[in-house]
Amino acid sequence: MEIKLAKNYGFCFGVKRAIKIAESSKDASTIGPLIHNNEEIKRLKENFNVDTLHSLDEVQDIKKAIIRTHGIPKDDLHELQQRNIDIIDATCPYVTKPQKICEQMSDEGYDVVIFGDEAHPEVRGVKSYAKGNVKVVLSIEELEKERFNSKIAIVSQTTRKVDEFLKIVNYLVQNYKEVRVFNTICNATFENQDAARELAKDADVMIVIGGKNSSNTKQLYHIAKEFCEDSFLIENENELKNEWFTDKKLCGITAGASTPDWIIEKIIGKISKIKV
């Protein structure tokens, strides 16, 4: 069986940057998981004593706090700044961008629409920078229930699909007089999704590697599944099942933006030993 990697996969710029920051900030604590990959979080804890705090209630005697790649709500950041803590900001610059846009557009009197998952930490942080009327939506049906002023600004969660974002944009343009559109989807997301789609069309089985709580990894899985029915999302090599590869000729592999090479290499190594 041939094993083929997607043309683009794995760590994006923002995650690489955050990992380097964490590794150079030994004995620090991240406010929320640094990235959405449990295996890499464990490695940082074991090798660099980088701990993970899940709320500000846990922030007591720490000296160094790392802001996660997804960012944190504006009020939480202000609260940290009031304490005697060394704040190290690992927020991805592609996430900082929609934060600034929401703040500026609100100041200029625009209602704000955020295309994304309201429960996602990135979206919670971005939303906190908007004032006045701000709505988070995932579908046109949700938009139809809302009423806005004549001026609307729209941004997107960085890991969403561009075609779904365009559907929301088209609806707003058709129904409101002034719509400011800011495409804040990360380029790495585009490239990884296109590469996964291209590979899945040829593969007999697709393995998508990444955190199961990772938005961009789940998007890759759904794309792979659309073109290759035998697509599977896993976090590590222990989740592989031999029967997935029975009578398969081409195994395609892609990985989410928070997936390090060492995990990918372990999985490829185990797949290569499976007898089909």
N, C-alpha and C positions, 0 to 999 in steps of 0.2 A: 504494500500500500504506500502510495506517495503522500508525503506530508508537505503542505505548502502554506507559507505564511502570507497574510495579506500584505499588500504593498505598503500600507501605512497602518500602524497599530501601536498600542502601548503608551508609555509615558508621554504626556504633553509637556509643553514648556512650563506651565504653571505648577504642575506636580513635581517636575525635576527641581524647579526652584525651591519649592517648599521642603522637599527632602533634604536638599543641601543646607537650607536654613536650620532644619531640625538637627541634622548631624553636627552642625557647628555650634549648636546651642545645648550642649550636654546638660543634663539635670534640669531641663525645663519642663513645663507642663503646657499642653495644647488645650485651648478652649474649644471643646468638641473634637471629634476625630480629625486629625490633620488632613487625611484623604480618605476616600471610601475604599479602603482595602485592608481587611483585618490582618492579613499575613504581614504586610509591610508595617502596620502599626505595632505588631508583636516584635518585629525585628528592631524597630527604633527603641522600643522599651528595653529589650534585652541587651542591645549593644551600646545605646547612648543614654539610657535612663530617661527617655522622654516619655513622660506620663500623659494620660488622657483624662481631662476633667469634662464632665458632661453638663455642668451648669455653673453659674457664678456662685451658687451656694457652697460649692466645693473649694472655692478660692479663699484660702485662709493664710497659711504661712509660706506660700510659694514666693520665689524671688524673680522668676522669669516666666512670662506667659507668652506663648506663641499663638497668634491668631491663625485659625485654620485656613486652608486654601479657599474655602467657600465664603469666607468672611463671617462676621457676626453682626447682629443688630446694632444700630448706632447707639442706642441707650446703653447696651452692654459694654461697648467700647468706652463710652464716657465714664461708666462706673469703674472700669479697670483703671482708667487714667487718674481717678481720684485716689487710688491706692498707691502705696509705695512699692510698685512692681515694675520691673523692666519689661516693657511690651515690645515683642518682636513680631512684626506684621508679615505673615506669609500669605496674605490674601492674594490670589491670582490677579494680575493686572487686568485680565479680561473680565473679571468679576467686579473689580473696582470701577470699571468703565460704566456699566449700567447703574451702579450706585450714584455716581456723579451726575449722570444724565437725569435720573429720577429727581434728584435734589434740584438741579437747575430748571428742569421743565416745570416742576411744582412752583418754584419761585416766580416763574414767568406766567403762571396762571393756567397751566395745562392740567387737565385730568390725565392720570397715568394708568395705562394698561400694561400689565406684565404677563407675558405668555410663559406659563410654567406651572410647576407643582407647588402649591402654597405651603405644603409641609416640608419642602426641601430647604435645607439650611441656607443655601445660596439665595433662594427667593425670599426667605424671611429677612435676610440681611438687606437685600436690594430694596424690598418694600419699605423698610424702616427709614429709608432716606427720602421717601416721597411724603409730601404733605397734602392735606385736603383729600380729594376724591381719588383713591387708588384702588384698582381691582386686579386680582390675579385670576386668570382664566386658562383653561386648557382646550376649550371648544367654542364654536360659534354659538351653540345652544346656551352656554353660560353667558355669552355676551348679550344675547337677545333679551335676557332678563334685566340687564343693566341700562341705566340712562346716564348720559354724559353731557357735559357742556359742548359747545361747538368746537373747542380746541382740545385735541387729544394727542398725547405722545405715547408711543408703544415701544417697549424693549422686550427682549426675550431672555429666558434662562439660557445660559451659554451652551448647554448640551442638548437642546431640543432639535427636532428635525426641521429643516428649512422649509419643506413643502407645507408642513402643518402651520408654521409661522405665517407663511404667505396667505393661507386661507383666512386667518384672523385679520391680517392686514387688508386683504381685499374687501372683507365685510365692513371694516371700519371706513375705508375710503368710499364705499358705496353709500354709506349711511350718515356720514358726518362731513362737515364742510372743510375742516382743517385737521389733517392728520400728519404728525411728525413721526416718521418711521426710523428707528435706530436698529440696525441689524447687529445685535450683540452676541450672535451665535459664534462660538470659537472656530477658527479656521481648522484647527486640529480635529474638531468634531466632524466637519465637512469631509475632510480627507479620510479619516478612519471609516466613516459611514460609507463613502463611495467605494473604498477599497474592499470593505466587507461585502457589499452588494455585488461587486464584480466577481469576487472569489466564490461566493455562495452559489452563483449561477452555474459554476462548473463542478462544485464539490459534491461528493456523495454523502459526506458527513461534515458538519461544522462544529468546531469547539470554540466557544467564546469564553475568554478568561477574564475574570475580574470580580470585584466585590458585588454581591447580590443586592446591596443597598446603594449601588452606584448608578446614577441616572444615565450617564453616557454608555455604560456597559449594557444596561438593559435595552437601550436604544439599538445597540449593535446586535444584541440577541434577536430582537424583533425583526430587524432587517434581514439577518441571516435566515431566520425561520420562514420568512416570506418566500425566499428563493430556494431554500434547502430544508425540507421537512425534518430531516434528522439533524437538528441543531440543538446544542446543549450548552448551558451556562454553568461554569464551574469556577471555584475559587482556588483550588489546589489539586495536585495530582491524585490525591486519595479519593476524589469524587469520580474519577474515570471508571467506566464499566466496559469490560471486554466486548460485551454483546453489541455495543454501539458500532463497532468496527467490522462486524461480520460481513464478508462479501463486499466490502467497500474498496474502491480503487484510489480515491482521492480524498484525503482529510484536509480540510481547510482550517486554518487557525487565525483568529484575531484576538485582540485584547483591548480592554478599556484603558482610558487615559491614566488611571491610577494603578495600573498593573506593572510591576517592575520586571526587568528581564530575567531575574533569577527564578521567578515563579514560572514564567513562560518556558524557560529552558528545562526545568524539572518536568513539566507536563509533556513537552516534546520528547524528552528522554524516555518517559514511561510509555508513551504511545508507540514509539519506535520499536519497543520490545514486545508489543502485543502481536500475537500470531493470529492472522486473519485467514 
